Amino acid sequence: MQPLQIVELLTLAAVWGASFLFMRIAAPELGPIWLIEFRVLLAGLTLLPLLLMRGLRQQLWTYRMPVMVVGILNSAIPFSLLAFTTLSLPAGTTSILNGTVPFFGVLVAYVWLHERLFLSRIIGLLLGFAGVVVLVGLRETALTPAILLAIAAGLCAALMYAICAPFIRLNLQEAPSLVIATGSQLSAALVLLPLMPFTQPEHPPSFKAVLAVVGLAILCTSLAYILYFRLIHAVGSTRALTVTYLIPLFAMLWGTLILKEAITLPMIIGGALVLLGTAIANQVLKLPFQPHPKS
């Protein structure tokens, strides 16, 4: 990578790490559904003029059905689940749970795409699972039903992302990235809209919560997508995906600096095991005996 690309990668990780901070601020006031509705709607409307200027309106119509599926699996459901998770867990812990996406991706590829599970991948999966166990089992606070439900929601969100990745590969291989990004956000907004009357906040949001929503939509969604696609074009998807391993670091940093959240020993150990296992399972970190498979 060139120095500029490294800076862009770190910027993307910092921006995506901040998304957990913004959700942690706004979710208690707006609730998960209203927060994510505003997030995806603002993000989609921000990207739409760029899509129209590039003459991609017809492409958006052509791929409307698979793009809507992506909006449900990759935005509406996981965004809402993560927002729900932040109601009970610190931003850093939520980001570590979200960091299991590549971990679940290996399992989904094995079940759906029939990719082989080599010994190194099995070791990586076991390490990642151990990390989640440490993160859950060594908490300094009691494991109440609310905490367990929040953890389950965070892991389900990661699973949704992992399921959506091969769907995009199989159904939207020729679709421009901007079409997928814009269409999926607007589709997610459409899907969540009927739920809003049943989840209306009790009080109007504070100015701080409004700023968090704007930051979540503009910085962590619209800008992040543009930066991410720019990185994929410059360095390839594999290198661009290394941002996954940096996001929890920034999420914990923002949570500590701004929300005064403590970085606990279980977070450090569990997060390290999750990231190590994910890196081994996805061949970012190679073991001495690891083969070089084609799959």
Phi, psi and chi 1 to 4 in degrees:
 res  aa     phi    psi   chi1   chi2   chi3   chi4
   1 MET       -  144.9  -76.3 -171.2 -174.1      -
   2 GLN   -78.5  157.2  -60.3  -63.2  -37.6      -
   3 PRO   -53.5  -40.2  -27.8   34.5      -      -
   4 LEU   -63.3  -38.4  177.2   59.9      -      -
   5 GLN   -69.9  -34.2  -66.8  162.4   -5.5      -
   6 ILE   -64.8  -41.3  -65.8  174.8      -      -
   7 VAL   -62.5  -42.3  170.3      -      -      -
   8 GLU   -64.6  -39.0  -70.3  177.9  -13.1      -
   9 LEU   -63.6  -45.5 -176.3   72.3      -      -
  10 LEU   -65.5  -37.8  -67.6  173.7      -      -
  11 THR   -63.2  -43.4  -58.6      -      -      -
  12 LEU   -62.4  -43.2 -179.9   59.8      -      -
  13 ALA   -62.8  -40.7      -      -      -      -
  14 ALA   -65.5  -40.8      -      -      -      -
  15 VAL   -68.0  -46.4  168.7      -      -      -
  16 TRP   -68.4  -32.5  -93.9  -19.5      -      -
  17 GLY   -64.0  -33.6      -      -      -      -
  18 ALA   -69.0  -19.6      -      -      -      -
  19 SER   -60.7  -34.5   67.2      -      -      -
  20 PHE   -71.3  -32.9  -60.9   94.8      -      -
  21 LEU   -64.9  -48.0  167.2   70.5      -      -
  22 PHE   -63.3  -39.9  -69.1  140.3      -      -
  23 MET   -66.2  -39.6  -74.5 -169.3  -70.9      -
  24 ARG   -61.8  -32.8 -178.7   73.2  167.3  157.2
  25 ILE   -78.2  -45.6  -67.7  172.5      -      -
  26 ALA   -90.3  -29.1      -      -      -      -
  27 ALA   -59.3  -41.7      -      -      -      -
  28 PRO   -61.8  -27.4  -25.2   36.3      -      -
  29 GLU   -89.7  -41.7  -64.6 -169.9   33.2      -
  30 LEU   -94.7  -25.4  -72.8  169.3      -      -
  31 GLY    84.5  155.9      -      -      -      -
  32 PRO   -59.0  -43.1  -25.2   34.8      -      -
  33 ILE   -68.3  -49.3  -60.4  -60.1      -      -
  34 TRP   -64.9  -39.3  -83.1   61.4      -      -
  35 LEU   -61.3  -48.4  169.3   58.3      -      -
  36 ILE   -72.7  -32.8  -59.7  -51.2      -      -
  37 GLU   -58.9  -47.6  172.5   65.3   24.3      -
  38 PHE   -65.5  -36.9  -73.9  130.6      -      -
  39 ARG   -61.7  -53.9  173.0 -176.9 -176.9  174.7
  40 VAL   -72.7  -33.8  -65.2      -      -      -
  41 LEU   -67.0  -48.0 -178.8   60.0      -      -
  42 LEU   -63.4  -40.5  -73.6  175.4      -      -
  43 ALA   -63.7  -45.8      -      -      -      -
  44 GLY   -63.5  -42.4      -      -      -      -
  45 LEU   -68.8  -27.8  -67.6  177.6      -      -
  46 THR   -72.2  -37.9  -58.5      -      -      -
  47 LEU   -80.0  -24.4  -68.5  169.7      -      -
  48 LEU   -58.6  -46.2 -174.2   59.1      -      -
  49 PRO   -59.4  -37.2  -23.7   34.9      -      -
  50 LEU   -64.3  -41.4 -178.0   59.3      -      -
  51 LEU   -62.9  -42.6  178.3  140.5      -      -
  52 LEU   -67.6  -38.5  -64.5  176.7      -      -
  53 MET   -64.2  -28.3  -75.4 -171.3  -64.5      -
  54 ARG   -89.5    4.6  -67.1 -169.3  177.6 -178.4
  55 GLY    68.6   36.9      -      -      -      -
  56 LEU  -105.9   15.7  -63.5  173.4      -      -
  57 ARG   -61.1  -42.5 -179.8  172.3   59.0 -179.3
  58 GLN   -64.9  -36.7 -177.0   57.3   45.5      -
  59 GLN   -63.6  -38.2  -62.6 -101.6   34.6      -
  60 LEU   -62.6  -39.4 -177.0   61.3      -      -
  61 TRP   -70.9  -39.8  176.9 -106.5      -      -
  62 THR   -61.2  -41.2  -60.0      -      -      -
  63 TYR  -100.3   22.1  -68.1  104.9      -      -
  64 ARG   -59.5  -39.7   62.6 -170.4 -178.1  -79.7
  65 MET   -71.8  -52.9  -67.0  -50.2  -64.7      -
  66 PRO   -63.4  -31.7   18.3  -30.1      -      -
  67 VAL   -65.8  -36.6  162.1      -      -      -
  68 MET   -65.7  -39.5  176.9  167.1  -77.6      -
  69 VAL   -59.8  -42.4  173.8      -      -      -
  70 VAL   -62.8  -40.2  172.9      -      -      -
  71 GLY   -59.9  -35.6      -      -      -      -
  72 ILE   -75.8  -49.8  -64.0  171.1      -      -
  73 LEU   -78.0  -29.6  -65.2  179.9      -      -
  74 ASN  -106.5  -10.1 -157.1   64.8      -      -
  75 SER  -133.2  -64.8  -65.7      -      -      -
  76 ALA   -56.7  -51.6      -      -      -      -
  77 ILE   -73.6  -55.7  -64.5  177.1      -      -
  78 PRO   -66.2  -38.1   21.3  -32.1      -      -
  79 PHE   -59.4  -44.2  -76.0    0.4      -      -
  80 SER   -66.5  -40.4  -60.4      -      -      -
  81 LEU   -63.9  -41.8  -71.2  172.3      -      -
  82 LEU   -67.7  -37.9  -70.9  173.0      -      -
  83 ALA   -62.8  -39.8      -      -      -      -
  84 PHE   -63.5  -40.0  173.2   78.4      -      -
  85 THR   -61.4  -39.0  -60.4      -      -      -
  86 THR   -68.8  -12.6   59.7      -      -      -
  87 LEU   -67.4  -26.5  -67.5  174.7      -      -
  88 SER  -118.7  -20.8  -57.7      -      -      -
  89 LEU  -119.1  151.4  -62.8  177.5      -      -
  90 PRO   -62.0  158.9  -19.8   30.8      -      -
  91 ALA   -58.7  -39.9      -      -      -      -
  92 GLY   -63.9  -43.0      -      -      -      -
  93 THR   -65.5  -41.5  -57.6      -      -      -
  94 THR   -61.4  -40.2  -55.3      -      -      -
  95 SER   -66.7  -33.2   69.9      -      -      -
  96 ILE   -67.4  -42.1  -67.0  171.6      -      -
  97 LEU   -60.9  -41.2  -66.4  173.6      -      -
  98 ASN   -65.9  -26.3 -176.7   70.2      -      -
  99 GLY   -69.7   -5.0      -      -      -      -
 100 THR   -83.9    5.3   60.3      -      -      -
 101 VAL   -55.7  -53.2  172.3      -      -      -
 102 PRO   -63.3  -29.8  -20.6   33.6      -      -
 103 PHE   -59.8  -50.5  167.6   82.5      -      -
 104 PHE   -68.6  -29.2  -78.2  114.2      -      -
 105 GLY   -59.6  -37.1      -      -      -      -
 106 VAL   -64.7  -41.7  173.2      -      -      -
 107 LEU   -67.0  -41.9  -68.7  176.5      -      -
 108 VAL   -64.5  -41.4  170.7      -      -      -
 109 ALA   -63.9  -34.5      -      -      -      -
 110 TYR   -68.2  -44.7  171.1   71.5      -      -
 111 VAL   -76.9  -43.8  173.5      -      -      -
 112 TRP   -89.5  -49.1 -171.2   -6.0      -      -
 113 LEU   -96.5   -1.8  -56.7  178.6      -      -
 114 HIS    59.8   35.4  -53.9  -66.5      -      -
 115 GLU   -74.5  145.6  -67.6 -174.4    0.1      -
 116 ARG   -71.7  146.2  -64.8  175.2   61.2 -172.6
 117 LEU  -102.7   99.7  -88.6 -176.5      -      -
 118 PHE   -79.3  166.2  -65.5   93.4      -      -
 119 LEU   -56.3  -41.8  177.4   60.0      -      -
 120 SER   -62.3  -38.0   57.4      -      -      -
 121 ARG   -68.1  -38.3  -72.4 -174.8  173.5  179.8
 122 ILE   -63.7  -42.5  -64.9  174.4      -      -
 123 ILE   -60.6  -43.9  -68.2  173.6      -      -
 124 GLY   -61.4  -42.2      -      -      -      -
 125 LEU   -64.1  -40.8  -68.2  174.2      -      -
 126 LEU   -65.6  -40.2  -68.3  175.1      -      -
 127 LEU   -64.4  -43.3  -77.0  173.1      -      -
 128 GLY   -62.9  -41.3      -      -      -      -
 129 PHE   -64.2  -40.3  178.9   74.8      -      -
 130 ALA   -61.9  -36.7      -      -      -      -
 131 GLY   -63.0  -41.8      -      -      -      -
 132 VAL   -65.1  -40.2  173.6      -      -      -
 133 VAL   -61.7  -43.7  171.1      -      -      -
 134 VAL   -63.6  -43.1  169.1      -      -      -
 135 LEU   -61.1  -37.2 -167.3   65.7      -      -
 136 VAL   -84.3  -44.4  173.5      -      -      -
 137 GLY   -79.6  -23.2      -      -      -      -
 138 LEU  -105.0   20.9  -64.2 -175.6      -      -
 139 ARG   -63.0  145.7  -75.3  179.9   53.4   82.2
 140 GLU   -80.5  -14.8  -64.3  177.1   -3.8      -
 141 THR  -107.8  162.7   56.3      -      -      -
 142 ALA   -65.5  145.6      -      -      -      -
 143 LEU   -84.7   81.7  -76.7  175.9      -      -
 144 THR   -76.8  163.8   63.4      -      -      -
 145 PRO   -55.3  -35.4  -28.0   35.9      -      -
 146 ALA   -65.1  -40.5      -      -      -      -
 147 ILE   -66.3  -46.0  -65.7  -66.0      -      -
 148 LEU   -62.2  -39.6  -69.3  173.6      -      -
 149 LEU   -66.2  -38.4 -173.4   59.2      -      -
 150 ALA   -64.7  -41.5      -      -      -      -
 151 ILE   -64.1  -43.9  -68.2  169.9      -      -
 152 ALA   -61.4  -39.4      -      -      -      -
 153 ALA   -64.3  -42.2      -      -      -      -
 154 GLY   -62.8  -40.7      -      -      -      -
 155 LEU   -70.2  -36.1  -67.8  174.1      -      -
 156 CYS   -65.5  -35.9  -76.1      -      -      -
 157 ALA   -62.5  -44.0      -      -      -      -
 158 ALA   -61.8  -39.3      -      -      -      -
 159 LEU   -64.1  -38.7  178.0   59.9      -      -
 160 MET   -61.5  -44.2  -71.7  -64.7  102.2      -
 161 TYR   -59.8  -42.8  -72.6  134.7      -      -
 162 ALA   -66.3  -36.7      -      -      -      -
 163 ILE   -69.2  -37.1  -69.7  173.2      -      -
 164 CYS   -70.5  -31.3 -167.2      -      -      -
 165 ALA   -57.9  -51.8      -      -      -      -
 166 PRO   -67.4  -27.6   20.9  -31.4      -      -
 167 PHE   -62.4  -43.0  177.8   85.2      -      -
 168 ILE   -63.7  -42.2  -66.9  173.9      -      -
 169 ARG   -61.9  -37.6 -170.7 -165.8  -48.0  176.6
 170 LEU   -84.7  -28.1  -65.3  172.8      -      -
 171 ASN  -116.6  -14.8  -63.5  -82.6      -      -
 172 LEU  -131.9   33.0  -69.5  166.0      -      -
 173 GLN   -61.3  -36.2 -172.3   70.3   29.9      -
 174 GLU   -95.1   -4.9  -55.8  -60.6  -35.9      -
 175 ALA   -77.9  135.6      -      -      -      -
 176 PRO   -60.1  143.8  -22.4   33.3      -      -
 177 SER   -59.8  -37.1  -61.5      -      -      -
 178 LEU   -65.1  -33.5 -174.3   58.5      -      -
 179 VAL   -65.6  -43.9  168.6      -      -      -
 180 ILE   -64.5  -45.4  -59.4  173.1      -      -
 181 ALA   -63.5  -51.4      -      -      -      -
 182 THR   -66.0  -49.6  -53.0      -      -      -
 183 GLY   -63.2  -38.2      -      -      -      -
 184 SER   -68.1  -38.0   63.7      -      -      -
 185 GLN   -68.4  -44.2  -62.3  -50.3  -65.1      -
 186 LEU   -67.1  -36.5  -65.9  176.1      -      -
 187 SER   -64.9  -41.9  -62.6      -      -      -
 188 ALA   -61.2  -40.3      -      -      -      -
 189 ALA   -62.5  -39.9      -      -      -      -
 190 LEU   -66.0  -40.2 -176.4   63.5      -      -
 191 VAL   -68.3  -38.7  167.9      -      -      -
 192 LEU   -79.8  -19.5  -69.0  174.1      -      -
 193 LEU   -54.6  -44.6 -171.5   59.7      -      -
 194 PRO   -63.9  -18.6  -21.8   33.7      -      -
 195 LEU   -83.6  -14.7  -60.2  177.5      -      -
 196 MET   -64.0  -39.8  -65.2 -173.9   70.7      -
 197 PRO   -62.3  -24.2  -23.5   34.8      -      -
 198 PHE   -92.5   -5.2  -54.3  100.8      -      -
 199 THR  -130.0   30.0   55.4      -      -      -
 200 GLN   -65.9  133.7 -174.0  173.0   -6.6      -
 201 PRO   -62.8  150.7  -19.3   30.4      -      -
 202 GLU   -73.4  -30.2  -65.3 -177.9    1.0      -
 203 HIS  -133.5  153.5  -54.2  -73.7      -      -
 204 PRO   -60.7  145.3  -21.2   32.3      -      -
 205 PRO   -70.0  151.6   26.5  -35.1      -      -
 206 SER   -73.8  167.4   64.9      -      -      -
 207 PHE   -62.2  -36.1 -177.9   65.3      -      -
 208 LYS   -63.3  -40.2 -178.1  172.3   70.6  172.0
 209 ALA   -67.7  -38.2      -      -      -      -
 210 VAL   -63.0  -43.5  171.3      -      -      -
 211 LEU   -61.8  -38.9  -73.4  179.9      -      -
 212 ALA   -63.7  -40.2      -      -      -      -
 213 VAL   -63.9  -44.7  171.2      -      -      -
 214 VAL   -63.0  -43.6  173.1      -      -      -
 215 GLY   -63.1  -40.3      -      -      -      -
 216 LEU   -63.8  -41.6 -172.5   61.0      -      -
 217 ALA   -76.9  -49.9      -      -      -      -
 218 ILE   -79.7  -50.8  -54.1  -57.7      -      -
 219 LEU   -77.8  -52.4  -66.9  177.4      -      -
 220 CYS   -84.9   -8.4  -56.4      -      -      -
 221 THR  -120.6  -66.4  -50.1      -      -      -
 222 SER   -63.0  -58.2  -61.1      -      -      -
 223 LEU   -62.3  -40.1  175.8   62.9      -      -
 224 ALA   -63.2  -41.8      -      -      -      -
 225 TYR   -61.0  -46.6  -91.4  124.3      -      -
 226 ILE   -60.8  -45.2  -65.9  172.1      -      -
 227 LEU   -65.7  -39.4 -168.8   56.5      -      -
 228 TYR   -65.0  -45.1 -178.9   53.9      -      -
 229 PHE   -66.7  -33.6  -64.6  140.9      -      -
 230 ARG   -63.6  -41.3  173.2 -175.8  167.6   87.6
 231 LEU   -66.2  -42.3  -90.1  173.4      -      -
 232 ILE   -58.4  -42.6  -70.7  177.4      -      -
 233 HIS   -65.7  -35.7  179.0   73.2      -      -
 234 ALA   -83.2  -40.8      -      -      -      -
 235 VAL  -123.2   -3.7  -57.5      -      -      -
 236 GLY    94.6  158.5      -      -      -      -
 237 SER   -68.0  -35.8   58.9      -      -      -
 238 THR   -63.7  -48.7  -59.6      -      -      -
 239 ARG   -68.3  -37.2  -72.8 -172.2  176.2 -177.8
 240 ALA   -63.4  -32.7      -      -      -      -
 241 LEU   -70.7  -12.3  -81.8  173.0      -      -
 242 THR   -63.3  -13.2   56.3      -      -      -
 243 VAL   -59.6  -27.2   69.2      -      -      -
 244 THR   -56.3  -35.0  -55.4      -      -      -
 245 TYR   -80.5  -13.0  -52.5  101.9      -      -
 246 LEU   -98.3  -23.0  -59.6  173.3      -      -
 247 ILE   -58.3  -46.9  -67.7  172.9      -      -
 248 PRO   -60.1  -32.7  -25.3   36.2      -      -
 249 LEU   -62.5  -45.6  -58.2  179.2      -      -
 250 PHE   -71.3  -36.3  -78.9   99.4      -      -
 251 ALA   -62.0  -43.2      -      -      -      -
 252 MET   -66.3  -37.0  -73.3 -170.6  -75.0      -
 253 LEU   -63.6  -49.1  176.1   63.7      -      -
 254 TRP   -63.4  -40.9  -60.8  139.0      -      -
 255 GLY   -61.8  -37.5      -      -      -      -
 256 THR   -72.9  -45.5  -59.4      -      -      -
 257 LEU   -71.5  -39.7  -67.2  178.1      -      -
 258 ILE  -101.3  -41.5  -61.6  176.1      -      -
 259 LEU   -99.8   -1.5  -61.3  179.6      -      -
 260 LYS    59.7   31.6  -51.5  -57.8  179.6 -175.9
 261 GLU   -76.9  138.8  -65.7  178.7  -14.5      -
 262 ALA   -78.5  141.7      -      -      -      -
 263 ILE   -94.3  108.1  -61.9  178.5      -      -
 264 THR   -92.4  164.3   63.9      -      -      -
 265 LEU   -61.2  -42.8 -176.6   60.0      -      -
 266 PRO   -59.7  -35.8  -25.3   34.1      -      -
 267 MET   -64.1  -41.8  -72.3  172.9   63.7      -
 268 ILE   -67.6  -50.0  -65.2  173.6      -      -
 269 ILE   -67.8  -49.4  -62.5  174.8      -      -
 270 GLY   -62.5  -43.6      -      -      -      -
 271 GLY   -63.3  -41.0      -      -      -      -
 272 ALA   -63.8  -41.5      -      -      -      -
 273 LEU   -67.2  -40.9  -74.3  172.4      -      -
 274 VAL   -61.3  -48.3  165.8      -      -      -
 275 LEU   -69.2  -38.6  -63.2 -178.8      -      -
 276 LEU   -64.7  -47.6  176.4   62.3      -      -
 277 GLY   -62.7  -40.5      -      -      -      -
 278 THR   -65.3  -41.1  -59.5      -      -      -
 279 ALA   -63.9  -40.6      -      -      -      -
 280 ILE   -70.0  -44.2  -67.2  173.9      -      -
 281 ALA   -62.9  -31.7      -      -      -      -
 282 ASN  -100.4   10.2  -73.3  -86.5      -      -
 283 GLN    64.9   21.0  -58.9 -178.8   -5.6      -
 284 VAL   -71.5  -37.9  174.4      -      -      -
 285 LEU  -114.9  120.1  179.5   63.4      -      -
 286 LYS   -98.9  135.2  -64.9 -176.1 -178.9  -64.6
 287 LEU   -81.6  158.2  -61.5  176.0      -      -
 288 PRO   -57.5  -34.4  -24.1   33.1      -      -
 289 PHE   -96.5    7.1   56.5   84.3      -      -
 290 GLN   -73.6  129.8 -174.1  165.9  -17.4      -
 291 PRO   -76.0  176.8   29.9  -35.7      -      -
 292 HIS  -117.0   80.3  -60.8  -84.1      -      -
 293 PRO   -74.2  158.7   28.4  -33.5      -      -
 294 LYS   -82.9  -22.4  -63.7 -180.0 -179.6 -180.0
 295 SER   -81.1      -   59.3      -      -      -
